[in-house]
Amino acid sequence: MGFIGLMFWLILFVLCWPLALMALLMWPLVWLLTLPFRLIGLSVEAVFALLKAILFLPARVLGWRPAR
């Protein structure tokens, strides 16, 4: 969460403690609901990395090196 997130939560707790407690209790449920989307994003990123590796394979075989 980080320091900034903690400070926002503490300010919310002081101003409206029922909303802050509800947010604290709902966070694990939100995390579980977003988990499939993160897994799909990871899979799509892996597919694009594989496609890039396949497309650049002929150039790498012929000795191409990326610019530094």
Rosetta constraint file for C-alpha pairs under 8 A:
AtomPair CA 1 CA 5 HARMONIC 5.44 0.50
AtomPair CA 1 CA 6 HARMONIC 6.72 0.50
AtomPair CA 2 CA 6 HARMONIC 6.29 0.50
AtomPair CA 3 CA 7 HARMONIC 6.21 0.50
AtomPair CA 4 CA 8 HARMONIC 6.25 0.50
AtomPair CA 5 CA 9 HARMONIC 6.17 0.50
AtomPair CA 6 CA 10 HARMONIC 6.15 0.50
AtomPair CA 7 CA 11 HARMONIC 6.18 0.50
AtomPair CA 8 CA 12 HARMONIC 6.12 0.50
AtomPair CA 9 CA 13 HARMONIC 6.01 0.50
AtomPair CA 9 CA 20 HARMONIC 6.71 0.50
AtomPair CA 10 CA 14 HARMONIC 6.24 0.50
AtomPair CA 11 CA 15 HARMONIC 6.18 0.50
AtomPair CA 12 CA 16 HARMONIC 5.61 0.50
AtomPair CA 12 CA 17 HARMONIC 6.67 0.50
AtomPair CA 12 CA 19 HARMONIC 7.58 0.50
AtomPair CA 12 CA 20 HARMONIC 5.78 0.50
AtomPair CA 13 CA 17 HARMONIC 4.26 0.50
AtomPair CA 13 CA 18 HARMONIC 7.64 0.50
AtomPair CA 13 CA 19 HARMONIC 7.53 0.50
AtomPair CA 13 CA 20 HARMONIC 5.04 0.50
AtomPair CA 13 CA 21 HARMONIC 7.45 0.50
AtomPair CA 16 CA 20 HARMONIC 6.44 0.50
AtomPair CA 17 CA 21 HARMONIC 6.09 0.50
AtomPair CA 18 CA 22 HARMONIC 6.12 0.50
AtomPair CA 19 CA 23 HARMONIC 6.13 0.50
AtomPair CA 20 CA 24 HARMONIC 6.17 0.50
AtomPair CA 21 CA 25 HARMONIC 6.15 0.50
AtomPair CA 22 CA 26 HARMONIC 5.97 0.50
AtomPair CA 23 CA 27 HARMONIC 6.03 0.50
AtomPair CA 26 CA 30 HARMONIC 6.30 0.50
AtomPair CA 27 CA 31 HARMONIC 6.11 0.50
AtomPair CA 28 CA 32 HARMONIC 6.21 0.50
AtomPair CA 29 CA 33 HARMONIC 6.21 0.50
AtomPair CA 30 CA 34 HARMONIC 6.23 0.50
AtomPair CA 31 CA 35 HARMONIC 6.17 0.50
AtomPair CA 32 CA 36 HARMONIC 7.91 0.50
AtomPair CA 34 CA 38 HARMONIC 6.47 0.50
AtomPair CA 35 CA 39 HARMONIC 6.28 0.50
AtomPair CA 36 CA 40 HARMONIC 6.16 0.50
AtomPair CA 37 CA 41 HARMONIC 6.14 0.50
AtomPair CA 38 CA 42 HARMONIC 6.17 0.50
AtomPair CA 39 CA 43 HARMONIC 6.20 0.50
AtomPair CA 40 CA 44 HARMONIC 6.17 0.50
AtomPair CA 41 CA 45 HARMONIC 6.13 0.50
AtomPair CA 42 CA 46 HARMONIC 6.23 0.50
AtomPair CA 43 CA 47 HARMONIC 6.28 0.50
AtomPair CA 44 CA 48 HARMONIC 6.31 0.50
AtomPair CA 45 CA 49 HARMONIC 6.23 0.50
AtomPair CA 46 CA 50 HARMONIC 6.20 0.50
AtomPair CA 47 CA 51 HARMONIC 6.22 0.50
AtomPair CA 48 CA 52 HARMONIC 6.12 0.50
AtomPair CA 49 CA 53 HARMONIC 6.18 0.50
AtomPair CA 50 CA 54 HARMONIC 6.19 0.50
AtomPair CA 51 CA 55 HARMONIC 6.07 0.50
AtomPair CA 52 CA 56 HARMONIC 6.09 0.50
AtomPair CA 53 CA 57 HARMONIC 5.95 0.50
AtomPair CA 56 CA 60 HARMONIC 6.28 0.50
AtomPair CA 57 CA 61 HARMONIC 6.11 0.50
AtomPair CA 58 CA 62 HARMONIC 6.30 0.50
AtomPair CA 59 CA 63 HARMONIC 6.47 0.50
AtomPair CA 59 CA 64 HARMONIC 5.45 0.50
AtomPair CA 60 CA 64 HARMONIC 5.04 0.50
AtomPair CA 60 CA 65 HARMONIC 6.98 0.50
